[in-house]
């Protein structure tokens, strides 16, 4: 039984990180969706651009200026700032931009999704774009994202995540971000995305009608679109730029909260895991989300099982030593920040966060309250960089 547990755990980890991407890559060779239709000349559907803010006086002006500089017809672009009961002067800064920018304010703090939901109720656009304060866009960011909706099968679209330095130059994104963007590209070509970038994404108005204040907006929006027979795509020409986080410890807690909320959304939409009804997407959802979130459990089982088997087997003793070396390297990387140990350190910290998220989810925690990201404000790189 220990051997079965060990090899099943190893297989799950390998499948989550390598098997699923390889399966998608093979599918992409034989199953590629037809090229989407190009937007008709002059096709500029009305867009409502929604920015959610809580006590963002230090960054909201730069975000508004970046948004108003978008190369999209001004008469077709409505800009709404949804203030989650800000108390630091954010609202006064936003009002100074009226009538080009409209303020929607919650009377009491209720969380990011509640603020977004109130903004949706007052929005007039047929395409709704959502963006965080700390995310900067190139001048064509909105236009290239909205262009994806010329395809009637598209219900929502996600930008590409990009890191930049303080001068707006493209910076090291990290192996994980590059891996995730590559994986999303495969998903988009084969069928549908499984998740959206919460910092910059868009959806049709009818998809947003299913918005829920207690559910993670980016993940829930994608699942709502699929449930309506639509799909999510990666807008490869549209990117959201942001700088590295200001506090690693707070970022870890943010990631834990994100997974807790993701588990809640997945549980509430578990019917989408039924392959008899949702076919290929059910496999994608189980592989990309559920299997990935089960990896820390598999890692723990593999460690315990190999420790038990190592007492009588040289093979499992060697495998236990290999795991020990990985964890030692990960701990050293987490403490020193050594570039050569960045990947094992990230995998360890990320999976510890997922494990903690499971504990909180199983305790019944449902996190609705939202705190702004501690990421520093970014400047998008100039065209051609």
N, C-alpha and C positions, 0 to 999 in steps of 0.2 A: 504493500500500500504506500509506503514511503517513496519507493521508486516511481510509482505511478504519479503520486502527488508532485514529485520533483520534476519529472519530464513534462507533465501537463502544464506546470507553472512556467517552465522554460519556454514551452511552445506558445503559451499565451503572450509572454513578453515579446518573443520574437515575432509573433504574428502582428501584435499591435504596432510595433515600430517598423517592421520590414515586410512581413507577409501581406498586409493590407495594401501598402503602397505598390508592392510588386504586382499584386492582383489588379490594381487599378491601371498600372502601366501596361500590363498585357491586354486588358480590356480596351485601353485607348488605341492599341494597334489594330483592333478588329471592329471596335464600336466607337465611332466618333460622330457626334451630333453634327448635322449640316451647319454650314456657316450661317450665322444669324443675318437677317436682312439689314442692309445699311439704312440708317434713318433717311427719310425723304428730305430733300433740300428744304431748309427752313423749319424743320420739325423741332419745335421747342415747347414741349408740354409745360404747363404751369407747375412750378416746383415750390414746395414749402421747405425751407432750410431751417431745421430745428436744432438749436444749441441748448443744452441743459447746463445750468450753473447753480452752484451753491457757494456763496462767499468767494467769488472769483474776481474781486476788484483789481487784483494785481495783473490778471491775464485777459480779462474780458474785452478790453479795448482792442488789443492786438488781434484777438479772434474775430471781432466784428469787422475790423479793417481788412483782414485777410478774406473774409466772406464777401464783403462788398466789392472786392477787387476781382471777383469771379467773372470770367468771360462768358456770361450768360445774359440774355436780354433782361434788362432791369425790370421791365413790365411783366415778365414771366417768372421772376424770382422773388418770393416772399421770404423774408428773414424773421424768424421768431426766436427770442431768447426766453426759455422757460426757467424762471427763477424758483428754486426750491426753498422759498422763504429765506432768501439771503438777507443778512443783517450788516454787511460791511461796506455798503455803498455800491455794490454791484448794480442794483436796480437803477440808481441815479445815473450811472454811466450809460446804461442801456437807453434810458429815456432821452439822453442827450442826442441820440441818433434817430429819434422819431422824426418823420414818418417812415424813413427807409427801413427801420428796424422796429419790430413790435415786441413789447414786453408782456409776457404772461406770467403771473406770479401766484404761487400757492400761499394761502394765508397762514398755513402751518407746515412745518417740514414733514414731508411724507415719503421722500425717496425719488430717485432718478426716474423710474418708470411712471410714477404718479405725475411728475412734472411733464414728462413727454406725453402722457395721455391727455393732459389738459391742453397742451399745445396742439395736439392732433385734432381735438374737438373744435378748435378755432381756426384751423388751417384751411386754406382754400385750394391747395395744390392737388393735382392728380398723382404726382410723384412726391413722396415725402423723403427728405434726406435728413439723416441724423448724424451729428458730429459732436465730439467732445471739445472742451475749451482748449486743451493742451495739444490738439491736433491741427497742424497747418496744412494747407492745400496749395497746389500749384494753381495758377489762374484758370487752367482748363479742367480742374478737378471735378467740378459739378457737371460740366458738359460731357466729359468722357464717362462718368458714372451713369448719368441719365440716358446716354446713348444706348445702353444695354437694353432698355425697355422698348426699343423698336421691335424687339422679338416678343411676340405676344405670349410665348411660353414662360417668360421670365416674370417672376413675382417679386423678387428682391435681388439686390446686387451688392457685392462687397468690394471695398477697395483693397489694395495691397498695402501691407504695413511696411513702413520704412523708417529707419533710424537716421538722424542727421546730427552733426556736431553743432557747436554754438554759432558757427558762421554759415550754417545752412548747407554744408557739404555733406554728401552721402557718407555715412559712417558705417563701421562694422555692425552688422545686424545680428550676429550670433548665428551659430549653426542651427539652433532650433527655429528661429524665425525663417531662415532660408528654407529649411525642411518643410515647415508648415505651409509656406506660400507655394512651394513646389507641389505639395500634396493637394492643396486647394485647387491648383491649376488642373491637376489630373481629374479631380472630382468634377470640376466644371465642364471639362471636355467630354467626360464619359456620361454624366447624368446631371447631378446637382451638387452644390455645396452642402455640407453638413453644418457649417457654422459661418457666421458673418463677423467681420471686424467691428467690434462695438464702438470704435472710435470714429468710424466713417462708413456708413452704409445707407442704402435707399430701398424703398418698398413702394408698391402701388397702394393707393388709398384703401382699396377694398381689402387688402391684406392687413393693413393697420387697423381695420375695423375690429379685428380680433385682439387688439392690444389688451394686456392685463397688467394692472399696476403692481401685482405681486409676483410677476415673472420676468426673468432676465430678458430684456427687450430684443437683443440681437439674435439669441438662440431661439426664442419663442417666435419671433417674426419669421425666421427661416422655416420652422416646423409648421407654422400656420400656412405659409405659401405652399408647401408640399402637400399638406392636407387638402388644400383647395385645388390640387391638380396642377400647380405651377412649380417652378423650380428656382433655385438660387444660383447665381453665377458670379465668377470672379472677374471684375473689371480690371484687366491687366494694365490698362493705360491710365488708370486712376489710382493715386496713392495718397495715403494719409501719413504725414511726416511728424515724428515726435522724437524728443530727446530722451536720454537715459533717465531712469528714475532718480529721485532725490534721496530716497531712504530705502535701502534694500529690505529692512525689517518690515516696514509698512507695506512694501510691495508684496512680501510673502503673505501677509495677512490679507491683502487685497485678492491675491490669487486663491487663497483658501475660500474667501467669501464667494468668489466667482464660481468655483466648483460646487460649493453648497447650492448656490442658486441654479447652476446648470443641472445638478441632480434633481432638483425640484421640478424643473421644466421637463426633463426627460421622463420622470415618473408620471407627471400629469399628461404627457403625450405618448405614453408607452405603447399605445395602439399602433404607432408608426413603426414599431419594431416587428410587426407581423408581416412576414415575407409573402403570405398569400394575398394580402391586400396591397402592399406597397413595394413588393418586388425588390428591385435593385437598391432602392433607397433604404429599405429596411436593413439590408446587408451593410450599406455604407454607415448608417447610423449606429448599428451595433459595433462595427469595427472601429470607427473613428472616435466615438464617444465612450460607449460602454466598456469596450475592451481596454481602451486607454485608461479609463478610470479604475479598472480592475488590476492594472499592472502592479501597484504597490502591494496589494494582497498576494499576488503571485510571487513577487520578490521575497516577501516574508516567508511564504510557504516553502519556496525553494531553499532558502537559507536554513530553516529548521529541519527540513527533510534531509538535506545533504549533511547537516551536522549529525543527525541520527545515523545515517548510513556510513559516515566516515569512520566510525569505530570498527567496522569490519570490512571496508572496501577501500583499497588504494585509489580507485577511480574517483569515488565520491570525496575522499580526503583531498584529492587534487582539485576537484571542483569547488570544494569548500574554501580551499586556499585561494583559488581564483576569485571567488566572491569577496573574500576578505581583502584581497589586494584592491579590488574595485572600490569597496567602501572606504578603505584607507586613503586611496587616491582622491576620492570624492570629498572626504572630510578635509584633506590637506588643501584641495582646490578651493573649498568653501572658506577656509580660514585665511589662505594666502592670496587668493585671486590669481594664481599662476595660470597664464594662458593655456599651457599644455594640459591643464587639469580642468579646464572650464566645462567641458562636456560632461564628465562624470559628476562634477559638482552640481551642475544644473539638474541632471537626472535625479540625483539624490534629493536635492532640495525640493524640486517640483513634485516628486512622488511622496515625499513627507507631507507636503501641502495637501495633496489629494487624499492621503490617508487621514489626515486631520479633518478634512472636509467630510469624509464619510462618517466619521465619529459624530460630527455636529449634525449632519443630515439625519442619521439614525436616531439621534436624540430628539428629533422633531423640530430643529431650528429651521425657520423660514425667514431669510434675511430680505427685508424689503427696503430698509434704510440704506442710503447711498452716500458715500463720501467721495469728493473729487479725487482723481488720480494725483499722486504726488509727482508725476512727470513734469519736467521743466518745459516751458513753452518753447516751440520750435519755429525755425524759419525754413520754408521749403527751399530746396535747391533750385538754382536757376535752370531754365530750360536747357536741355542738352547735357546736364551733369549727370 
